[in-house]
Amino acid sequence: MYSVPKLEDFSPASLDAAAAELLAALDSESKSAESQAASDPKAFEEFRNRWMARKNGLLTQVNDLWLKVAPGPAKRDVGQRVNALKQKAEALVAEAEQVAASSGLAAKLKSESVDISLPGIARPLGVRHPVLRTLDELISVFVKMGYSIAEGPEIESDYYNFEALNFPPNHPARDTQDTLFIANQEQRQQRDRLLLRTHTSPVQIRTMEKLEPPVRVICPGKVHRNDAPDATHSPVFHQLEGLCVDTNITFGDLKGTLDHAMKSLFGSDVKTSFRPSFFPFTEPSVEVSISCPFCGGKGCRPCKQSGWIELLGAGMVDPNVFGFVDYDPKKLSGFAFGMGVERLAMMTYNVDDIQQFFYGDMRFLEQFS
Amino acid sequence: MKISANWVRDFVSPAVSDRDVAEALTVSGIAIEGYFGEGADETWEAEITTNRVDAMNHYGVAREVSAIYNLDLAPIDPKVSTSVPADFPIVIDDAAGCARYTARIVRGVKIAPAPVEIAHRLELIDQRSISNVADATNYVLNEIGQPTHAFDLDKLEGGKIIVRRARAGEVLTTLDGVERKLAPEDLVIADAVKPVAIAGVMGGESTMITYSTKNVLIESAWFDPASVRRTARRLGMHTDASHRYERGADPGITQLACARVAELIVASAGGVASQEIDVIARTIPQPRIPLSSSEVQRILGVEVASTEIIRILHRLGFVIEGSGPEFRITVPTWRLDVEREIDLIEEVARIYSYLRIPNTLPSFAGGVVELPNARKQAELRSRLLALGYNESLSSTFIPQEDARFFVEGAANAEPVRIANPLSEEASFLRTSLVPGLLLQVAYNLNRGNSEVRLFEAGHVYAMQGETVDEHNSLAFVGTGAARESSVHGKPESLNFFHVKGDVERLLAAFEAPQVTFDRTVPTWLHPGRAARAKVGDATVAIFGQLHPEIAAARKLKQDVFIAEVFVEALYKLALHQPTYTPISKYPAVERDFSFVLPDGVEFESIRQKLSALAIPEFKAILPAETFRGGSLAAGTYSFLLRVRFQSAERTLRDDEVANWALQIVKAVQALGGSLRQ
């Protein structure tokens, strides 16, 4: 290893030879320090200390061994040459330091690299229930059209679920409702007997009892029927009901409103169709179909190859219903509509078994993420 | 019901295809939902709404076709000899139950299979051909909708028919061979001795037509809908006849139907028909209703010409007085569903076609009003979703044991029982969301989904005197790992503090200055790993680990953590309204204190002691570490407390921090703790 020699004579030739030897050693050591920097971050530090340390570094030694001991007449020349040498040496070290630093960082970054093909750490995000997500979308369409949200109890009296909706006692239309009744109600008046509401329509009555017209509400909610569970039936399901009452509300308004809502929901290409139906609480009554938004009307599984999907029941509010809530049917008119949410969710998400909505199966729910 | 296209064409035959007719019918209110057969054998599956009993037969459907296409409807005009007098007394004892009873007698019939054309038509519409006489009544039912019945005349004892209520203790074996116990509210057809038919529901076996029948009595009557319905329901019977009577048969058609049956019997079974016996106990009024064009326009939003109104109603059999814009409309006997002007407007609208009414949008001057708790509900929901819980829906129905077990103070609140439940396990309304979520946890674990995070918001129910108390509740459940084992790191199991943290995140949505936690928890929670959260005196949540015994009983093989949040109590609080506090420019100072505490001294008591010092520069009081065992004496544990001090106004001096440190040590010493050496 190179060490600073004592000089025999201080002639320019001798000094040049010694300087050249020193620079050659410095150059070779710096190259080696640079190359070690990638693997050994201390190597460069050692190299620099060896050469540059104030106390006993090789350049300091040059001072001591060459300059300080130079005889008087040569001192000036030796001083100039040593200074030039030191400047050269410092520049070389600085240059080497840059090279070493960048190769050290590169090595560090390389050593820190990861297998980016490993899966990410998935912090769990909860998922909205597909039925409630469908309901959210329906609600937002109607809220934008000026409908407020109304709620009512799931346990209703016969009066609100049937009588005030123009289902007279013992009327065959009640048969279609498959009602679940609360026990021990026999002693009460029929209209007071409690049951699980079979539709969200009672909220219409409760809303009109509370509010003066104009009324524009939607009533989302849970309903129950005595339907044995299977792939298309559930004793628990959701409906969305709507009601619009004012002076001069017409059947044309019903059609226009539902057509607009269906286009907002499914896209402007969707067409609506209206045909007569029967509900005790509306007259005229109508069943609303939309052109199948899943196949564009060509025929697919959700539309049973027909190109159309029956989606809503609707109609003009029956004057008898207005009678129950003290609205004057001669001055007021209105329309109501209702739809099942699970059915729409099943079609939208291609779910073939309604029971899936009620198992809480993580594998099912997480598909709606 | 099944409708034969060809049969409809007996009465009206538009020059378009059967398929076009079916589609026109659908648009006008008789929904044709399926097609079968071809050519003359084409039949339709018609979905006819309960109010349209008049269209539950071929002539009724033909009447619709005649209105849609504006074509004449061929009349039905049975030819029956009228020379033989009818000498059979018929008495209506109950005018409320039976308004009219028309009968004819046919003597000398020969019972045989029905003629091919009759049998074929019935088979096309899925009706079984039985015999010439039985098929005659069935044919007429499907042709014009009137239920009729044929008795074996010689089996009627005492030579007369009485329509009366059943007597206590009377029984009747009906055509289907079942012995029916009759009740005094049941209307029956009786001979002089016994009931022979349940009026409007089913005939009796003893008087039915058999191959030895020689003489027949044809019944064609009008029975009260409510009476037929009551009896049919009580007996659990549903027949073609009761289906129509319950919905209101045509009181004006008894004679025509009776004559038509007689005509068909004579043609197919021979014999001689008698004159008609027609007993009218009361008349069913035919409404005469005012109708005005302006009301049609007010409801439909379109002007329908008077001539079109007249044409439509006329074709449907209504009698119109006036030429517009005001009319008086007399309703035909077969349209018991039409009683009011609005009903007439519907008739006009559906034949005019809903599709011709232009779409419009109503104007509106009101504003959208939010439900009072909507924002609070939405905030809880979005926080739970952000915390990684999936939204779930479970059944409303739970078994009796669960209805009582999972609710606090169950002794006072009576669960709500269903009178007609779907099953024994579903006979009560849920009193808590907890059992439903536990079922869903079990469902997941049984299928190998060991990571479960679910929440549900929904109603719970309890009897409250005469009424049902129904209120909102919320619950969430977690089981499995807080962090799963993977290449990325070691697993961490879910524990009490995860649930507590999530509860705290929910409560933080509300303006709740004083949330306290204690150990007052129901028995279904682990007594050492569960807590109650209160705001003031109100319990807002209970949460913790499911009691291991309950978990075992439900075959849940991993620790389950669950929280029930009493949202109605939370909703009484305002949503937290954030306000900005300036961020201090001065550095914070942290000091650690290593204490040895006797067991039983909980963090909460230390926190309270330090809070009581009321030093505003205490920015955080953090439990950094606890440790038991090692060189520590039994009954003690070490507790590393970290306190952060910061002032908004200045850099803190060493001496003031030292002074606070002394106060902290003194406060903890007062709890029996000592600074560790």
Chai-1 contact restraints between the chains, C-beta under 6 A:
chainA,res_idxA,chainB,res_idxB,connection_type,confidence,min_distance_angstrom,max_distance_angstrom,comment,restraint_id
A,L118,B,V487,contact,1.0,0.0,6.0,A-B,restraint_1
A,I121,B,H488,contact,1.0,0.0,6.0,A-B,restraint_2
A,P124,B,G388,contact,1.0,0.0,6.0,A-B,restraint_3
A,G126,B,L384,contact,1.0,0.0,6.0,A-B,restraint_4
A,G126,B,L385,contact,1.0,0.0,6.0,A-B,restraint_5
A,G126,B,G388,contact,1.0,0.0,6.0,A-B,restraint_6
A,G126,B,Y389,contact,1.0,0.0,6.0,A-B,restraint_7
A,G126,B,N390,contact,1.0,0.0,6.0,A-B,restraint_8
A,V127,B,N390,contact,1.0,0.0,6.0,A-B,restraint_9
A,R128,B,E391,contact,1.0,0.0,6.0,A-B,restraint_10
A,H129,B,E391,contact,1.0,0.0,6.0,A-B,restraint_11
A,H129,B,L393,contact,1.0,0.0,6.0,A-B,restraint_12
A,V143,B,V368,contact,1.0,0.0,6.0,A-B,restraint_13
A,G146,B,F364,contact,1.0,0.0,6.0,A-B,restraint_14
A,S148,B,V368,contact,1.0,0.0,6.0,A-B,restraint_15
A,S148,B,V369,contact,1.0,0.0,6.0,A-B,restraint_16
A,I149,B,L371,contact,1.0,0.0,6.0,A-B,restraint_17
A,P153,B,E470,contact,1.0,0.0,6.0,A-B,restraint_18
A,E154,B,H459,contact,1.0,0.0,6.0,A-B,restraint_19
A,I155,B,V468,contact,1.0,0.0,6.0,A-B,restraint_20
A,I155,B,E470,contact,1.0,0.0,6.0,A-B,restraint_21
A,N170,B,A226,contact,1.0,0.0,6.0,A-B,restraint_22
A,N170,B,R229,contact,1.0,0.0,6.0,A-B,restraint_23
A,P172,B,T50,contact,1.0,0.0,6.0,A-B,restraint_24
A,P172,B,E246,contact,1.0,0.0,6.0,A-B,restraint_25
A,P172,B,R247,contact,1.0,0.0,6.0,A-B,restraint_26
A,A173,B,T50,contact,1.0,0.0,6.0,A-B,restraint_27
A,L180,B,I418,contact,1.0,0.0,6.0,A-B,restraint_28
A,F181,B,A419,contact,1.0,0.0,6.0,A-B,restraint_29
A,F181,B,N420,contact,1.0,0.0,6.0,A-B,restraint_30
A,A183,B,R417,contact,1.0,0.0,6.0,A-B,restraint_31
A,A183,B,A419,contact,1.0,0.0,6.0,A-B,restraint_32
A,P214,B,G366,contact,1.0,0.0,6.0,A-B,restraint_33
A,P235,B,L422,contact,1.0,0.0,6.0,A-B,restraint_34
A,V236,B,S395,contact,1.0,0.0,6.0,A-B,restraint_35
A,V236,B,T396,contact,1.0,0.0,6.0,A-B,restraint_36
A,I249,B,P362,contact,1.0,0.0,6.0,A-B,restraint_37
A,T250,B,G301,contact,1.0,0.0,6.0,A-B,restraint_38
A,F251,B,L300,contact,1.0,0.0,6.0,A-B,restraint_39
A,F251,B,G301,contact,1.0,0.0,6.0,A-B,restraint_40
A,F251,B,I357,contact,1.0,0.0,6.0,A-B,restraint_41
A,G252,B,G301,contact,1.0,0.0,6.0,A-B,restraint_42
A,G252,B,I357,contact,1.0,0.0,6.0,A-B,restraint_43
A,G252,B,P358,contact,1.0,0.0,6.0,A-B,restraint_44
A,G252,B,T360,contact,1.0,0.0,6.0,A-B,restraint_45
A,D253,B,T360,contact,1.0,0.0,6.0,A-B,restraint_46
A,D253,B,P362,contact,1.0,0.0,6.0,A-B,restraint_47
A,K255,B,N359,contact,1.0,0.0,6.0,A-B,restraint_48
A,G256,B,N359,contact,1.0,0.0,6.0,A-B,restraint_49
A,G256,B,T360,contact,1.0,0.0,6.0,A-B,restraint_50
A,G256,B,L361,contact,1.0,0.0,6.0,A-B,restraint_51
A,D259,B,N359,contact,1.0,0.0,6.0,A-B,restraint_52
A,F274,B,Y354,contact,1.0,0.0,6.0,A-B,restraint_53
A,R275,B,V27,contact,1.0,0.0,6.0,A-B,restraint_54
A,P276,B,G29,contact,1.0,0.0,6.0,A-B,restraint_55
A,P276,B,R350,contact,1.0,0.0,6.0,A-B,restraint_56
A,F278,B,T49,contact,1.0,0.0,6.0,A-B,restraint_57
A,F278,B,N51,contact,1.0,0.0,6.0,A-B,restraint_58
A,E283,B,I342,contact,1.0,0.0,6.0,A-B,restraint_59
A,E283,B,E346,contact,1.0,0.0,6.0,A-B,restraint_60
A,P284,B,E346,contact,1.0,0.0,6.0,A-B,restraint_61
A,P284,B,A349,contact,1.0,0.0,6.0,A-B,restraint_62
A,M316,B,I299,contact,1.0,0.0,6.0,A-B,restraint_63
A,P319,B,I342,contact,1.0,0.0,6.0,A-B,restraint_64
A,F358,B,L393,contact,1.0,0.0,6.0,A-B,restraint_65
A,Y359,B,Y443,contact,1.0,0.0,6.0,A-B,restraint_66
A,G360,B,S392,contact,1.0,0.0,6.0,A-B,restraint_67
A,G360,B,Q440,contact,1.0,0.0,6.0,A-B,restraint_68
A,G360,B,L454,contact,1.0,0.0,6.0,A-B,restraint_69
A,M362,B,N444,contact,1.0,0.0,6.0,A-B,restraint_70
A,M362,B,N449,contact,1.0,0.0,6.0,A-B,restraint_71
A,M362,B,V452,contact,1.0,0.0,6.0,A-B,restraint_72
A,L365,B,N390,contact,1.0,0.0,6.0,A-B,restraint_73
